[in-house]
Amino acid sequence: MTELLDLELKGLPPTVNMMYRGLHGHRYKTKEAVMYQSGVITGLRIAWNNKPPVTDRVALYITFTASNHRRWDIDNRVKVLQDCFAEAGVIKDDSQIDLLCIRRLYGDFDTTRFKLYLL
C-alpha cells in the first residue's frame, strides 16, 4: 500500500444520530454537522494541495482519540468522514474505499486522524 494522506484534526465527528434532524417530514443536516464537515473538508483540501482526485481503490484508516469514556458507537462517526473525502476532491466517490479500519483510543484531547492508502 502507498500512503496518500496522513492528517489529524481537532475534535470528533458528530454521530449519525446527531447529524440529522427532521421537521415536517423532511430530513436535514444540523448546523453542527455542516460546520464540522466544512472544517474537515477545508483541512483535507489544504492537505491534498489541489492534486486531482484518486480514482483507484483505497484504504482508509481512522483513529478517534476521545478525551472521556462516554459510550458511543464507533461506526456512527464514520459516514460523515467518508463523504468529506469525496467532497474535498481527495477521492472521486466514497464507494472507492475497499478497506476501512476504525480505531478508538483515549487521550487528553478529542482528535480524529485519517490515513489514506492506495491499494
N, CA, C and O atoms as a Tinker XYZ file with bonds, in Angstrom:
   476  protein
     1  N      0.846000   -1.189000    0.000000    73     2
     2  CA     0.000000    0.000000    0.000000    64     1     3
     3  C      0.886000    1.246000    0.000000    63     2     4     5
     4  O      1.938000    1.282000    0.640000    81     3
     5  N      0.444000    2.244000   -0.719000    73     3     6
     6  CA     1.141000    3.523000   -0.795000    64     5     7
     7  C      0.349000    4.560000   -0.012000    63     6     8     9
     8  O     -0.837000    4.762000   -0.275000    81     7
     9  N      0.994000    5.219000    0.948000    73     7    10
    10  CA     0.302000    6.244000    1.725000    64     9    11
    11  C      0.080000    7.486000    0.869000    63    10    12    13
    12  O      1.006000    7.995000    0.237000    81    11
    13  N     -1.156000    7.962000    0.859000    73    11    14
    14  CA    -1.517000    9.149000    0.098000    64    13    15
    15  C     -1.717000   10.371000    0.983000    63    14    16    17
    16  O     -1.460000   11.501000    0.569000    81    15
    17  N     -2.180000   10.130000    2.207000    73    15    18
    18  CA    -2.543000   11.246000    3.080000    64    17    19
    19  C     -2.473000   10.804000    4.531000    63    18    20    21
    20  O     -2.861000    9.685000    4.866000    81    19
    21  N     -1.977000   11.684000    5.390000    73    19    22
    22  CA    -1.946000   11.464000    6.833000    64    21    23
    23  C     -2.291000   12.803000    7.463000    63    22    24    25
    24  O     -1.520000   13.757000    7.359000    81    23
    25  N     -3.442000   12.880000    8.115000    73    23    26
    26  CA    -3.931000   14.155000    8.631000    64    25    27
    27  C     -4.621000   13.938000    9.963000    63    26    28    29
    28  O     -5.412000   13.008000   10.118000    81    27
    29  N     -4.318000   14.800000   10.927000    73    27    30
    30  CA    -5.010000   14.769000   12.215000    64    29    31
    31  C     -5.683000   16.106000   12.439000    63    30    32    33
    32  O     -5.065000   17.158000   12.277000    81    31
    33  N     -6.964000   16.060000   12.818000    73    31    34
    34  CA    -7.745000   17.263000   13.064000    64    33    35
    35  C     -8.306000   17.234000   14.479000    63    34    36    37
    36  O     -8.524000   16.164000   15.048000    81    35
    37  N     -8.535000   18.403000   15.035000    73    35    38
    38  CA    -9.135000   18.500000   16.360000    64    37    39
    39  C    -10.599000   18.070000   16.297000    63    38    40    41
    40  O    -11.279000   18.286000   15.294000    81    39
    41  N    -11.067000   17.464000   17.375000    73    39    42
    42  CA   -12.477000   17.142000   17.514000    64    41    43
    43  C    -12.842000   15.775000   16.978000    63    42    44    45
    44  O    -12.054000   15.106000   16.309000    81    43
    45  N    -14.063000   15.386000   17.295000    73    43    46
    46  CA   -14.647000   14.136000   16.816000    64    45    47
    47  C    -15.849000   14.464000   15.946000    63    46    48    49
    48  O    -16.559000   15.433000   16.213000    81    47
    49  N    -16.085000   13.674000   14.915000    73    47    50
    50  CA   -17.254000   13.940000   14.071000    64    49    51
    51  C    -18.544000   13.669000   14.833000    63    50    52    53
    52  O    -18.558000   12.880000   15.778000    81    51
    53  N    -19.620000   14.318000   14.425000    73    51    54
    54  CA   -20.908000   14.025000   15.052000    64    53    55
    55  C    -21.344000   12.604000   14.712000    63    54    56    57
    56  O    -20.993000   12.073000   13.659000    81    55
    57  N    -22.097000   12.007000   15.595000    73    55    58
    58  CA   -22.655000   10.691000   15.299000    64    57    59
    59  C    -23.770000   10.854000   14.273000    63    58    60    61
    60  O    -24.271000   11.959000   14.065000    81    59
    61  N    -24.151000    9.772000   13.642000    73    59    62
    62  CA   -25.253000    9.811000   12.674000    64    61    63
    63  C    -26.514000   10.341000   13.351000    63    62    64    65
    64  O    -27.280000   11.089000   12.741000    81    63
    65  N    -26.732000    9.958000   14.604000    73    63    66
    66  CA   -27.920000   10.406000   15.336000    64    65    67
    67  C    -27.925000   11.912000   15.575000    63    66    68    69
    68  O    -28.992000   12.521000   15.656000    81    67
    69  N    -26.746000   12.517000   15.689000    73    67    70
    70  CA   -26.640000   13.957000   15.929000    64    69    71
    71  C    -26.474000   14.748000   14.635000    63    70    72    73
    72  O    -26.504000   15.978000   14.649000    81    71
    73  N    -26.300000   14.056000   13.538000    73    71    74
    74  CA   -26.022000   14.709000   12.270000    64    73    75
    75  C    -27.286000   15.194000   11.559000    63    74    76    77
    76  O    -27.248000   16.187000   10.833000    81    75
    77  N    -28.390000   14.502000   11.763000    73    75    78
    78  CA   -29.628000   14.823000   11.043000    64    77    79
    79  C    -30.761000   15.102000   12.009000    63    78    80    81
    80  O    -30.824000   14.541000   13.103000    81    79
    81  N    -31.643000   15.969000   11.590000    73    79    82
    82  CA   -32.881000   16.260000   12.306000    64    81    83
    83  C    -34.017000   16.232000   11.294000    63    82    84    85
    84  O    -33.804000   16.377000   10.090000    81    83
    85  N    -35.205000   16.045000   11.800000    73    83    86
    86  CA   -36.376000   16.026000   10.934000    64    85    87
    87  C    -37.347000   17.127000   11.313000    63    86    88    89
    88  O    -37.496000   17.459000   12.489000    81    87
    89  N    -38.005000   17.691000   10.311000    73    87    90
    90  CA   -39.013000   18.720000   10.525000    64    89    91
    91  C    -40.033000   18.627000    9.405000    63    90    92    93
    92  O    -39.688000   18.735000    8.228000    81    91
    93  N    -41.268000   18.431000    9.768000    73    91    94
    94  CA   -42.358000   18.353000    8.801000    64    93    95
    95  C    -42.105000   17.322000    7.708000    63    94    96    97
    96  O    -42.393000   17.569000    6.537000    81    95
    97  N    -41.572000   16.179000    8.084000    73    95    98
    98  CA   -41.337000   15.099000    7.134000    64    97    99
    99  C    -40.078000   15.239000    6.301000    63    98   100   101
   100  O    -39.828000   14.401000    5.434000    81    99
   101  N    -39.280000   16.265000    6.532000    73    99   102
   102  CA   -38.033000   16.475000    5.790000    64   101   103
   103  C    -36.844000   16.274000    6.718000    63   102   104   105
   104  O    -36.879000   16.651000    7.890000    81   103
   105  N    -35.797000   15.676000    6.175000    73   103   106
   106  CA   -34.567000   15.460000    6.939000    64   105   107
   107  C    -33.518000   16.466000    6.504000    63   106   108   109
   108  O    -33.352000   16.722000    5.312000    81   107
   109  N    -32.818000   17.030000    7.461000    73   107   110
   110  CA   -31.772000   17.982000    7.131000    64   109   111
   111  C    -30.584000   17.793000    8.069000    63   110   112   113
   112  O    -30.724000   17.258000    9.168000    81   111
   113  N    -29.411000   18.240000    7.618000    73   111   114
   114  CA   -28.221000   18.194000    8.457000    64   113   115
   115  C    -28.288000   19.304000    9.489000    63   114   116   117
   116  O    -28.741000   20.412000    9.201000    81   115
   117  N    -27.836000   18.998000   10.687000    73   115   118
   118  CA   -27.803000   20.009000   11.731000    64   117   119
   119  C    -26.709000   21.032000   11.430000    63   118   120   121
   120  O    -25.789000   20.767000   10.656000    81   119
   121  N    -26.822000   22.174000   12.037000    73   119   122
   122  CA   -25.826000   23.241000   11.879000    64   121   123
   123  C    -24.451000   22.750000   12.337000    63   122   124   125
   124  O    -23.435000   23.047000   11.709000    81   123
   125  N    -24.432000   22.004000   13.424000    73   123   126
   126  CA   -23.173000   21.482000   13.952000    64   125   127
   127  C    -22.513000   20.517000   12.961000    63   126   128   129
   128  O    -21.296000   20.547000   12.776000    81   127
   129  N    -23.313000   19.672000   12.332000    73   127   130
   130  CA   -22.783000   18.717000   11.356000    64   129   131
   131  C    -22.228000   19.442000   10.135000    63   130   132   133
   132  O    -21.159000   19.088000    9.636000    81   131
   133  N    -22.931000   20.434000    9.662000    73   131   134
   134  CA   -22.475000   21.206000    8.500000    64   133   135
   135  C    -21.164000   21.920000    8.832000    63   134   136   137
   136  O    -20.247000   21.945000    8.011000    81   135
   137  N    -21.075000   22.496000   10.024000    73   135   138
   138  CA   -19.849000   23.197000   10.423000    64   137   139
   139  C    -18.688000   22.219000   10.566000    63   138   140   141
   140  O    -17.570000   22.524000   10.149000    81   139
   141  N    -18.935000   21.055000   11.147000    73   139   142
   142  CA   -17.865000   20.070000   11.310000    64   141   143
   143  C    -17.380000   19.603000    9.933000    63   142   144   145
   144  O    -16.178000   19.567000    9.671000    81   143
   145  N    -18.324000   19.248000    9.061000    73   143   146
   146  CA   -17.948000   18.791000    7.718000    64   145   147
   147  C    -17.164000   19.860000    6.973000    63   146   148   149
   148  O    -16.190000   19.549000    6.286000    81   147
   149  N    -17.569000   21.091000    7.098000    73   147   150
   150  CA   -16.880000   22.187000    6.417000    64   149   151
   151  C    -15.433000   22.279000    6.889000    63   150   152   153
   152  O    -14.531000   22.478000    6.076000    81   151
   153  N    -15.203000   22.139000    8.183000    73   151   154
   154  CA   -13.849000   22.180000    8.714000    64   153   155
   155  C    -12.993000   21.027000    8.225000    63   154   156   157
   156  O    -11.822000   21.213000    7.892000    81   155
   157  N    -13.575000   19.834000    8.181000    73   155   158
   158  CA   -12.840000   18.654000    7.702000    64   157   159
   159  C    -12.519000   18.799000    6.218000    63   158   160   161
   160  O    -11.401000   18.512000    5.791000    81   159
   161  N    -13.486000   19.237000    5.445000    73   159   162
   162  CA   -13.272000   19.415000    4.006000    64   161   163
   163  C    -12.163000   20.434000    3.754000    63   162   164   165
   164  O    -11.311000   20.219000    2.891000    81   163
   165  N    -12.166000   21.533000    4.493000    73   163   166
   166  CA   -11.111000   22.539000    4.360000    64   165   167
   167  C     -9.753000   21.935000    4.704000    63   166   168   169
   168  O     -8.782000   22.137000    3.975000    81   167
   169  N     -9.678000   21.198000    5.806000    73   167   170
   170  CA    -8.421000   20.559000    6.198000    64   169   171
   171  C     -7.924000   19.574000    5.159000    63   170   172   173
   172  O     -6.731000   19.523000    4.860000    81   171
   173  N     -8.849000   18.786000    4.604000    73   171   174
   174  CA    -8.475000   17.817000    3.573000    64   173   175
   175  C     -7.993000   18.510000    2.302000    63   174   176   177
   176  O     -7.014000   18.077000    1.695000    81   175
   177  N     -8.667000   19.577000    1.899000    73   175   178
   178  CA    -8.252000   20.305000    0.685000    64   177   179
   179  C     -6.866000   20.898000    0.845000    63   178   180   181
   180  O     -6.059000   20.860000   -0.084000    81   179
   181  N     -6.584000   21.443000    2.016000    73   179   182
   182  CA    -5.252000   22.012000    2.267000    64   181   183
   183  C     -4.203000   20.907000    2.226000    63   182   184   185
   184  O     -3.161000   21.053000    1.586000    81   183
   185  N     -4.484000   19.797000    2.916000    73   183   186
   186  CA    -3.524000   18.687000    2.953000    64   185   187
   187  C     -3.346000   18.056000    1.572000    63   186   188   189
   188  O     -2.249000   17.612000    1.234000    81   187
   189  N     -4.409000   18.012000    0.776000    73   187   190
   190  CA    -4.358000   17.383000   -0.548000    64   189   191
   191  C     -3.664000   18.289000   -1.559000    63   190   192   193
   192  O     -3.117000   17.803000   -2.549000    81   191
   193  N     -3.680000   19.592000   -1.324000    73   191   194
   194  CA    -2.917000   20.555000   -2.107000    64   193   195
   195  C     -3.272000   20.562000   -3.600000    63   194   196   197
   196  O     -2.389000   20.579000   -4.457000    81   195
   197  N     -4.561000   20.549000   -3.893000    73   195   198
   198  CA    -5.063000   20.671000   -5.270000    64   197   199
   199  C     -4.646000   19.561000   -6.227000    63   198   200   201
   200  O     -4.669000   19.762000   -7.441000    81   199
   201  N     -4.272000   18.412000   -5.716000    73   199   202
   202  CA    -3.987000   17.279000   -6.605000    64   201   203
   203  C     -5.314000   16.762000   -7.162000    63   202   204   205
   204  O     -6.363000   16.984000   -6.557000    81   203
   205  N     -5.281000   16.088000   -8.285000    73   203   206
   206  CA    -6.529000   15.524000   -8.806000    64   205   207
   207  C     -7.033000   14.396000   -7.896000    63   206   208   209
   208  O     -6.240000   13.756000   -7.205000    81   207
   209  N     -8.327000   14.158000   -7.895000    73   207   210
   210  CA    -8.867000   13.100000   -7.043000    64   209   211
   211  C     -8.351000   11.721000   -7.442000    63   210   212   213
   212  O     -8.134000   11.443000   -8.622000    81   211
   213  N     -8.163000   10.882000   -6.464000    73   211   214
   214  CA    -7.772000    9.495000   -6.699000    64   213   215
   215  C     -8.979000    8.770000   -7.283000    63   214   216   217
   216  O    -10.104000    8.935000   -6.811000    81   215
   217  N     -8.734000    7.971000   -8.312000    73   215   218
   218  CA    -9.826000    7.207000   -8.926000    64   217   219
   219  C     -9.679000    5.709000   -8.692000    63   218   220   221
   220  O    -10.574000    4.937000   -9.037000    81   219
   221  N     -8.551000    5.290000   -8.106000    73   219   222
   222  CA    -8.309000    3.872000   -7.832000    64   221   223
   223  C     -8.907000    3.480000   -6.482000    63   222   224   225
   224  O     -9.453000    4.314000   -5.760000    81   223
   225  N     -8.793000    2.208000   -6.165000    73   223   226
   226  CA    -9.290000    1.662000   -4.909000    64   225   227
   227  C     -8.385000    2.123000   -3.767000    63   226   228   229
   228  O     -7.166000    2.183000   -3.921000    81   227
   229  N     -8.986000    2.448000   -2.620000    73   227   230
   230  CA    -8.225000    2.982000   -1.498000    64   229   231
   231  C     -8.595000    2.279000   -0.185000    63   230   232   233
   232  O     -9.623000    1.611000   -0.068000    81   231
   233  N     -7.706000    2.467000    0.791000    73   231   234
   234  CA    -7.944000    2.033000    2.162000    64   233   235
   235  C     -7.948000    3.281000    3.036000    63   234   236   237
   236  O     -7.117000    4.172000    2.861000    81   235
   237  N     -8.878000    3.341000    3.968000    73   235   238
   238  CA    -8.980000    4.475000    4.876000    64   237   239
   239  C     -8.868000    3.973000    6.307000    63   238   240   241
   240  O     -9.650000    3.132000    6.751000    81   239
   241  N     -7.889000    4.499000    7.015000    73   239   242
   242  CA    -7.688000    4.186000    8.429000    64   241   243
   243  C     -8.060000    5.428000    9.230000    63   242   244   245
   244  O     -7.546000    6.518000    8.976000    81   243
   245  N     -8.945000    5.258000   10.186000    73   243   246
   246  CA    -9.407000    6.369000   11.019000    64   245   247
   247  C     -9.124000    6.022000   12.477000    63   246   248   249
   248  O     -9.449000    4.930000   12.942000    81   247
   249  N     -8.517000    6.965000   13.189000    73   247   250
   250  CA    -8.306000    6.800000   14.624000    64   249   251
   251  C     -9.001000    7.941000   15.350000    63   250   252   253
   252  O     -8.676000    9.111000   15.145000    81   251
   253  N     -9.948000    7.595000   16.192000    73   251   254
   254  CA   -10.606000    8.569000   17.057000    64   253   255
   255  C     -9.902000    8.533000   18.408000    63   254   256   257
   256  O     -9.755000    7.465000   19.003000    81   255
   257  N     -9.473000    9.675000   18.887000    73   255   258
   258  CA    -8.944000    9.767000   20.238000    64   257   259
   259  C     -9.929000   10.599000   21.047000    63   258   260   261
   260  O    -10.152000   11.774000   20.757000    81   259
   261  N    -10.513000    9.977000   22.063000    73   259   262
   262  CA   -11.532000   10.624000   22.887000    64   261   263
   263  C    -10.937000   11.023000   24.233000    63   262   264   265
   264  O    -10.125000   10.300000   24.809000    81   263
   265  N    -11.356000   12.183000   24.718000    73   263   266
   266  CA   -10.847000   12.684000   25.991000    64   265   267
   267  C    -11.655000   12.175000   27.180000    63   266   268   269
   268  O    -11.306000   12.445000   28.329000    81   267
   269  N    -12.734000   11.439000   26.911000    73   267   270
   270  CA   -13.518000   10.867000   28.011000    64   269   271
   271  C    -13.995000    9.470000   27.615000    63   270   272   273
   272  O    -13.816000    9.039000   26.475000    81   271
   273  N    -14.587000    8.792000   28.546000    73   271   274
   274  CA   -15.012000    7.410000   28.312000    64   273   275
   275  C    -16.529000    7.296000   28.127000    63   274   276   277
   276  O    -17.105000    6.252000   28.430000    81   275
   277  N    -17.178000    8.347000   27.638000    73   275   278
   278  CA   -18.614000    8.256000   27.350000    64   277   279
   279  C    -18.861000    7.188000   26.293000    63   278   280   281
   280  O    -18.032000    6.961000   25.411000    81   279
   281  N    -19.997000    6.547000   26.397000    73   279   282
   282  CA   -20.336000    5.481000   25.442000    64   281   283
   283  C    -20.791000    6.080000   24.117000    63   282   284   285
   284  O    -21.606000    7.002000   24.084000    81   283
   285  N    -20.257000    5.544000   23.035000    73   283   286
   286  CA   -20.737000    5.871000   21.685000    64   285   287
   287  C    -20.279000    4.775000   20.746000    63   286   288   289
   288  O    -19.228000    4.162000   20.933000    81   287
   289  N    -21.088000    4.548000   19.741000    73   287   290
   290  CA   -20.779000    3.520000   18.750000    64   289   291
   291  C    -19.753000    4.071000   17.767000    63   290   292   293
   292  O    -19.951000    5.127000   17.166000    81   291
   293  N    -18.678000    3.353000   17.617000    73   291   294
   294  CA   -17.563000    3.802000   16.779000    64   293   295
   295  C    -17.979000    3.978000   15.313000    63   294   296   297
   296  O    -17.495000    4.885000   14.637000    81   295
   297  N    -18.865000    3.123000   14.829000    73   295   298
   298  CA   -19.252000    3.189000   13.413000    64   297   299
   299  C    -20.191000    4.350000   13.106000    63   298   300   301
   300  O    -20.345000    4.714000   11.940000    81   299
   301  N    -20.818000    4.937000   14.112000    73   299   302
   302  CA   -21.747000    6.047000   13.889000    64   301   303
   303  C    -21.051000    7.357000   13.531000    63   302   304   305
   304  O    -21.719000    8.334000   13.190000    81   303
   305  N    -19.745000    7.393000   13.602000    73   303   306
   306  CA   -18.997000    8.621000   13.320000    64   305   307
   307  C    -18.264000    8.579000   11.980000    63   306   308   309
   308  O    -17.565000    9.527000   11.624000    81   307
   309  N    -18.421000    7.494000   11.249000    73   307   310
   310  CA   -17.595000    7.290000   10.067000    64   309   311
   311  C    -18.198000    7.859000    8.790000    63   310   312   313
   312  O    -17.467000    8.439000    7.987000    81   311
   313  N    -19.484000    7.720000    8.574000    73   311   314
   314  CA   -20.107000    8.103000    7.303000    64   313   315
   315  C    -19.835000    9.563000    6.947000    63   314   316   317
   316  O    -19.524000    9.882000    5.799000    81   315
   317  N    -19.952000   10.433000    7.925000    73   315   318
   318  CA   -19.716000   11.857000    7.669000    64   317   319
   319  C    -18.289000   12.091000    7.145000    63   318   320   321
   320  O    -18.071000   12.963000    6.303000    81   319
   321  N    -17.333000   11.320000    7.638000    73   319   322
   322  CA   -15.947000   11.473000    7.206000    64   321   323
   323  C    -15.722000   10.952000    5.792000    63   322   324   325
   324  O    -15.008000   11.572000    5.003000    81   323
   325  N    -16.329000    9.817000    5.473000    73   323   326
   326  CA   -16.193000    9.270000    4.121000    64   325   327
   327  C    -16.718000   10.265000    3.090000    63   326   328   329
   328  O    -16.102000   10.472000    2.045000    81   327
   329  N    -17.839000   10.866000    3.388000    73   327   330
   330  CA   -18.410000   11.864000    2.471000    64   329   331
   331  C    -17.475000   13.057000    2.288000    63   330   332   333
   332  O    -17.390000   13.614000    1.193000    81   331
   333  N    -16.779000   13.449000    3.345000    73   331   334
   334  CA   -15.860000   14.590000    3.275000    64   333   335
   335  C    -14.716000   14.337000    2.298000    63   334   336   337
   336  O    -14.285000   15.257000    1.602000    81   335
   337  N    -14.221000   13.107000    2.239000    73   335   338
   338  CA   -13.117000   12.796000    1.327000    64   337   339
   339  C    -13.528000   13.023000   -0.125000    63   338   340   341
   340  O    -12.741000   13.529000   -0.924000    81   339
   341  N    -14.751000   12.651000   -0.461000    73   339   342
   342  CA   -15.229000   12.864000   -1.824000    64   341   343
   343  C    -15.512000   14.347000   -2.075000    63   342   344   345
   344  O    -15.156000   14.886000   -3.123000    81   343
   345  N    -16.147000   14.993000   -1.116000    73   343   346
   346  CA   -16.486000   16.397000   -1.291000    64   345   347
   347  C    -15.249000   17.293000   -1.374000    63   346   348   349
   348  O    -15.272000   18.326000   -2.043000    81   347
   349  N    -14.176000   16.898000   -0.698000    73   347   350
   350  CA   -12.930000   17.676000   -0.728000    64   349   351
   351  C    -12.119000   17.418000   -1.986000    63   350   352   353
   352  O    -11.133000   18.112000   -2.234000    81   351
   353  N    -12.517000   16.427000   -2.790000    73   351   354
   354  CA   -11.793000   16.133000   -4.018000    64   353   355
   355  C    -10.582000   15.249000   -3.829000    63   354   356   357
   356  O     -9.720000   15.179000   -4.705000    81   355
   357  N    -10.505000   14.567000   -2.686000    73   355   358
   358  CA    -9.392000   13.644000   -2.457000    64   357   359
   359  C     -9.628000   12.341000   -3.214000    63   358   360   361
   360  O     -8.707000   11.788000   -3.814000    81   359
   361  N    -10.866000   11.856000   -3.183000    73   359   362
   362  CA   -11.276000   10.683000   -3.966000    64   361   363
   363  C    -12.502000   11.078000   -4.778000    63   362   364   365
   364  O    -13.168000   12.066000   -4.469000    81   363
   365  N    -12.796000   10.302000   -5.817000    73   363   366
   366  CA   -13.976000   10.602000   -6.649000    64   365   367
   367  C    -15.274000   10.321000   -5.901000    63   366   368   369
   368  O    -16.223000   11.104000   -5.949000    81   367
   369  N    -15.290000    9.163000   -5.196000    73   367   370
   370  CA   -16.517000    8.721000   -4.540000    64   369   371
   371  C    -16.147000    7.807000   -3.379000    63   370   372   373
   372  O    -15.166000    7.067000   -3.459000    81   371
   373  N    -16.921000    7.854000   -2.310000    73   371   374
   374  CA   -16.575000    7.016000   -1.162000    64   373   375
   375  C    -16.804000    5.523000   -1.416000    63   374   376   377
   376  O    -16.446000    4.695000   -0.578000    81   375
   377  N    -17.383000    5.180000   -2.537000    73   375   378
   378  CA   -17.518000    3.756000   -2.889000    64   377   379
   379  C    -16.166000    3.154000   -3.297000    63   378   380   381
   380  O    -16.059000    1.938000   -3.454000    81   379
   381  N    -15.139000    3.988000   -3.467000    73   379   382
   382  CA   -13.789000    3.508000   -3.793000    64   381   383
   383  C    -13.087000    2.883000   -2.598000    63   382   384   385
   384  O    -12.065000    2.214000   -2.755000    81   383
   385  N    -13.625000    3.094000   -1.414000    73   383   386
   386  CA   -12.981000    2.601000   -0.194000    64   385   387
   387  C    -13.247000    1.108000   -0.061000    63   386   388   389
   388  O    -14.369000    0.689000    0.225000    81   387
   389  N    -12.201000    0.310000   -0.272000    73   387   390
   390  CA   -12.314000   -1.149000   -0.176000    64   389   391
   391  C    -11.905000   -1.677000    1.189000    63   390   392   393
   392  O    -12.277000   -2.789000    1.564000    81   391
   393  N    -11.152000   -0.898000    1.922000    73   391   394
   394  CA   -10.711000   -1.299000    3.255000    64   393   395
   395  C    -10.925000   -0.116000    4.183000    63   394   396   397
   396  O    -10.453000    0.991000    3.922000    81   395
   397  N    -11.639000   -0.364000    5.265000    73   395   398
   398  CA   -11.935000    0.675000    6.234000    64   397   399
   399  C    -11.574000    0.138000    7.614000    63   398   400   401
   400  O    -12.119000   -0.871000    8.063000    81   399
   401  N    -10.657000    0.819000    8.273000    73   399   402
   402  CA   -10.207000    0.396000    9.598000    64   401   403
   403  C    -10.444000    1.554000   10.564000    63   402   404   405
   404  O     -9.980000    2.670000   10.331000    81   403
   405  N    -11.169000    1.282000   11.647000    73   403   406
   406  CA   -11.529000    2.314000   12.610000    64   405   407
   407  C    -11.015000    1.898000   13.978000    63   406   408   409
   408  O    -11.175000    0.752000   14.398000    81   407
   409  N    -10.400000    2.843000   14.662000    73   407   410
   410  CA    -9.831000    2.555000   15.971000    64   409   411
   411  C    -10.197000    3.677000   16.941000    63   410   412   413
   412  O    -10.247000    4.848000   16.564000    81   411
   413  N    -10.454000    3.299000   18.206000    73   411   414
   414  CA   -10.721000    4.296000   19.242000    64   413   415
   415  C     -9.626000    4.221000   20.298000    63   414   416   417
   416  O     -9.295000    3.144000   20.794000    81   415
   417  N     -9.075000    5.373000   20.630000    73   415   418
   418  CA    -8.096000    5.495000   21.703000    64   417   419
   419  C     -8.613000    6.527000   22.695000    63   418   420   421
   420  O     -9.588000    7.227000   22.421000    81   419
   421  N     -7.967000    6.616000   23.828000    73   419   422
   422  CA    -8.308000    7.632000   24.819000    64   421   423
   423  C     -7.075000    8.465000   25.101000    63   422   424   425
   424  O     -5.968000    7.939000   25.213000    81   423
   425  N     -7.273000    9.771000   25.214000    73   423   426
   426  CA    -6.160000   10.672000   25.453000    64   425   427
   427  C     -6.644000   11.957000   26.093000    63   426   428   429
   428  O     -7.748000   12.016000   26.634000    81   427
   429  N     -5.820000   12.976000   26.028000    73   427   430
   430  CA    -6.135000   14.249000   26.676000    64   429   431
   431  C     -7.079000   15.122000   25.848000    63   430   432   433
   432  O     -7.789000   15.964000   26.399000    81   431
   433  N     -7.091000   14.926000   24.528000    73   431   434
   434  CA    -7.886000   15.773000   23.649000    64   433   435
   435  C     -8.656000   14.926000   22.645000    63   434   436   437
   436  O     -8.226000   13.829000   22.290000    81   435
   437  N     -9.807000   15.444000   22.186000    73   435   438
   438  CA   -10.566000   14.791000   21.119000    64   437   439
   439  C     -9.898000   15.102000   19.789000    63   438   440   441
   440  O     -9.755000   16.267000   19.419000    81   439
   441  N     -9.494000   14.072000   19.075000    73   439   442
   442  CA    -8.909000   14.259000   17.749000    64   441   443
   443  C     -9.370000   13.138000   16.823000    63   442   444   445
   444  O     -9.786000   12.068000   17.267000    81   443
   445  N     -9.284000   13.412000   15.541000    73   443   446
   446  CA    -9.573000   12.413000   14.512000    64   445   447
   447  C     -8.403000   12.412000   13.548000    63   446   448   449
   448  O     -8.024000   13.451000   13.006000    81   447
   449  N     -7.830000   11.223000   13.340000    73   447   450
   450  CA    -6.693000   11.085000   12.427000    64   449   451
   451  C     -7.113000   10.201000   11.257000    63   450   452   453
   452  O     -7.736000    9.154000   11.436000    81   451
   453  N     -6.756000   10.650000   10.052000    73   451   454
   454  CA    -7.057000    9.914000    8.828000    64   453   455
   455  C     -5.757000    9.503000    8.169000    63   454   456   457
   456  O     -4.806000   10.282000    8.101000    81   455
   457  N     -5.724000    8.290000    7.692000    73   455   458
   458  CA    -4.639000    7.842000    6.828000    64   457   459
   459  C     -5.284000    7.197000    5.622000    63   458   460   461
   460  O     -6.102000    6.287000    5.758000    81   459
   461  N     -4.921000    7.663000    4.450000    73   459   462
   462  CA    -5.483000    7.144000    3.207000    64   461   463
   463  C     -4.364000    6.479000    2.423000    63   462   464   465
   464  O     -3.279000    7.037000    2.258000    81   463
   465  N     -4.646000    5.291000    1.952000    73   463   466
   466  CA    -3.655000    4.495000    1.204000    64   465   467
   467  C     -4.230000    4.078000   -0.135000    63   466   468   469
   468  O     -5.429000    3.831000   -0.264000    81   467
   469  N     -3.365000    4.004000   -1.121000    73   467   470
   470  CA    -3.705000    3.438000   -2.414000    64   469   471
   471  C     -3.537000    1.927000   -2.318000    63   470   472   473
   472  O     -2.497000    1.446000   -1.866000    81   471
   473  N     -4.542000    1.182000   -2.735000    73   471   474
   474  CA    -4.439000   -0.284000   -2.689000    64   473   475
   475  C     -3.794000   -0.833000   -3.944000    63   474   476
   476  O     -3.630000   -2.047000   -4.073000    81   475
